[in-house]
């Protein structure tokens, strides 16, 4: 008999996103630093995963490869992240969608079609950063390294 009340996987944040991929950190693993989100952050991460489902739909339901989502304060410090990084609250995701296109193409498409976001940043030609923080600034930026510093320019460079 089929059990309609069977428990769901508590580590599955949404239909296509799992806690393990939203907390992965090679730097944390190398340094032996914990990257386990506290319960309030986990609740935010569920909301972020739901928004990433929307991103996935806008990208033709193609696979998304997450390179960074949650970063504990220790991990964020370890990698030299911003002291105000939305990754520490579970509001931000760095990702690629190779089957859709380059990070610039992905960012440009999302900048045109996605609503209700804080930031979309095409970073270093390598990945897309998307933030769903409470600010909802709708910033569209391109990040590049210039003389060892990160410079943000308005718009998505394509």
C-alpha positions in Angstrom: 0.0 0.0 0.0 1.3 3.5 -0.9 2.0 5.7 2.1 0.9 9.3 1.4 2.3 10.5 4.7 5.9 9.3 4.2 8.4 11.9 5.3 10.2 14.0 2.6 13.9 14.3 2.5 14.7 17.1 5.0 17.9 17.9 3.0 16.0 18.6 -0.2 15.4 22.4 -0.2 13.3 22.4 -3.4 12.6 20.0 -6.2 16.0 20.5 -7.9 18.2 21.8 -5.1 19.7 19.9 -2.2 21.3 21.1 1.0 24.6 19.5 0.1 25.0 21.5 -3.1 23.9 24.7 -1.3 26.6 24.3 1.4 29.4 22.9 -0.6 32.8 24.6 0.0 36.1 23.2 -1.1 37.9 25.8 1.0 35.9 24.7 4.1 36.7 21.1 3.4 40.5 21.8 3.0 40.6 23.9 6.2 38.3 21.6 8.2 35.9 24.5 8.8 32.2 23.8 9.4 29.7 25.1 6.9 26.5 24.0 8.5 23.8 26.6 8.4 21.8 27.4 11.6 18.1 26.8 11.5 17.0 30.4 10.8 19.5 30.5 7.8 18.2 27.1 6.6 14.7 28.6 6.4 16.1 31.4 4.2 17.9 28.9 2.1 14.6 27.1 1.4 13.3 30.4 0.1 16.4 31.0 -2.0 16.1 27.5 -3.4 12.5 28.2 -4.4 13.7 31.4 -6.2 16.4 29.3 -7.9 13.6 27.0 -9.3 12.3 30.2 -10.9 15.8 30.9 -12.3 16.0 27.4 -13.6 12.6 27.7 -15.4 13.8 31.0 -17.0 16.9 29.1 -18.2 14.8 26.5 -20.0 14.8 24.0 -17.1 18.5 23.3 -17.8 20.8 22.0 -15.0 22.3 24.6 -12.8 25.7 24.0 -11.2 26.0 25.8 -7.9 29.5 26.8 -6.9 28.6 28.7 -3.7 25.5 29.5 -1.7 25.7 29.4 2.1 29.0 30.4 3.7 29.4 30.3 7.4 31.1 33.4 8.8 34.3 31.4 9.3 34.2 30.2 5.6 33.4 33.6 4.4 36.4 35.0 6.3 38.6 32.1 5.1 37.9 33.0 1.4 38.2 36.7 1.9 34.5 37.4 1.3 32.7 40.6 1.9 31.9 41.3 5.6 28.3 41.9 4.4 28.1 39.0 2.0 24.5 37.8 1.3 26.1 34.3 1.2 26.3 34.3 5.0 22.5 34.7 5.3 21.7 32.2 2.6 20.3 34.8 0.3 22.9 34.5 -2.5 24.0 31.8 -5.0 26.9 31.7 -7.4 26.3 29.3 -10.3 26.7 28.5 -13.9 24.3 27.0 -16.5 26.6 25.7 -19.2 23.9 24.2 -21.4 22.2 27.7 -21.6 25.4 29.6 -22.3 28.2 31.6 -20.9 27.9 33.4 -17.5 27.4 36.7 -19.4 24.6 35.2 -21.5 22.9 33.7 -18.4 23.2 37.0 -16.4 22.0 39.1 -19.3 19.0 36.8 -19.8 18.1 36.8 -16.1 18.6 40.6 -15.9 16.0 40.9 -18.7 13.4 38.4 -17.4 13.8 37.9 -13.7 11.9 40.1 -11.2 12.3 40.6 -7.5 16.0 40.2 -6.9 18.7 42.2 -5.1 21.7 41.6 -7.4 22.7 39.8 -10.6 26.4 40.0 -11.1 28.4 38.4 -13.9 31.6 37.7 -12.1 35.0 37.5 -13.8 33.6 35.7 -16.8 33.3 32.6 -14.6 29.9 32.5 -12.9 26.7 34.4 -12.1 26.1 35.7 -8.6 22.4 36.2 -7.8 21.1 37.7 -4.5 17.6 37.5 -3.2 18.2 39.6 -0.1 15.7 41.9 1.4 17.2 44.9 -0.3 15.7 44.2 -3.7 17.9 46.8 -5.4 17.6 45.1 -8.8 21.3 45.8 -9.4 22.8 44.4 -12.6 26.6 44.4 -12.5 29.7 43.1 -14.0 32.7 42.3 -11.8 36.3 42.3 -13.0 39.7 42.2 -11.3 41.8 45.3 -12.0 45.2 45.6 -10.4 44.2 43.0 -7.8 41.0 44.7 -6.8 37.4 43.8 -7.7 35.8 46.5 -9.7 32.0 46.5 -10.3 30.5 48.2 -13.3 26.8 48.8 -14.0 25.2 46.5 -16.4 25.9 43.1 -17.7 28.9 43.0 -20.1 28.1 40.6 -23.0 
